[in-house]
C-alpha cells in the first residue's frame, strides 16, 4: 500500500498481453519492446529481467504471480492497520483498502486461471479490475489530511 509496485506490476500485464496478442516482440527484444510502453520503464526492466525468461507467456505468468504476492501483502497490511489504528477516519480508510485489495487479489487469481486457459482478453479485463481496485485504495489514502 505504501508504494505503488503492485499497481505497476498489474499494469505491466496489460502491456505484456498486448505484446503476446500482437506478437510485436522477438524473444531477444522483450524488455526493450515492452518496458518503454509502461509508466515506469526502469521498474519494468527490473521485474522482467528478474523473471529469468524471455518467453512472453512465461513473463505474464511471472508478473501475475508477483502481483498476487504483492496484493496479498498489501491486503494483510491494510487489515492490520484497520485493526490497530485508533483514528476512526484511518480505520475506515484502511478497511476500505482491505476490501479493495481483497477484490484485487480475487481479480488476479482469476487472471491467473484465464491465462492458463489462453484467454488473454479475460486476463486483460480482470487485471483492469485489479488496477481499478488498487487505484481506489491509493486515491482514498491520498485524500487523507
Long-range contacts (C-beta under 8 A, 24 or more apart in sequence): 1-74, 1-77, 1-78, 1-97, 1-101, 1-137, 1-138, 1-141, 4-134, 4-138, 5-43, 5-70, 6-67, 6-70, 6-71, 6-74, 6-104, 6-134, 7-131, 7-134, 7-135, 7-138, 8-38, 8-39, 8-40, 8-43, 8-44, 9-47, 9-63, 9-66, 9-67, 9-70, 10-67, 10-71, 10-104, 10-108, 10-127, 10-130, 10-131, 10-134, 11-38, 11-39, 11-131, 12-38, 12-44, 12-47, 12-48, 12-63, 13-60, 13-63, 13-64, 13-67, 13-111, 13-123, 13-124, 13-127, 14-124, 14-127, 14-128, 15-44, 16-56, 16-59, 16-60, 16-63, 17-60, 17-120, 17-123, 17-124, 17-127, 19-56, 20-56, 20-57, 20-60, 20-120, 21-120, 25-56, 27-54, 27-55, 27-56, 28-54, 30-54, 30-56, 30-59, 57-115, 60-115, 60-123, 61-112, 61-115, 64-108, 64-111, 64-112, 64-115, 64-123, 64-127, 65-112, 67-108, 67-127, 67-130, 68-105, 68-108, 68-109, 68-112, 71-101, 71-104, 71-105, 71-108, 71-130, 71-134, 72-105, 74-101, 74-134, 74-137, 75-101, 75-102, 75-104, 75-105, 78-137, 89-144, 90-144, 93-140, 93-141, 93-144, 96-136, 96-137, 96-140, 97-137, 97-140, 97-141, 100-133, 100-134, 100-136, 100-137, 100-140, 101-133, 101-134, 101-137, 103-129, 103-130, 103-133, 104-129, 104-130, 104-133, 104-134, 107-133
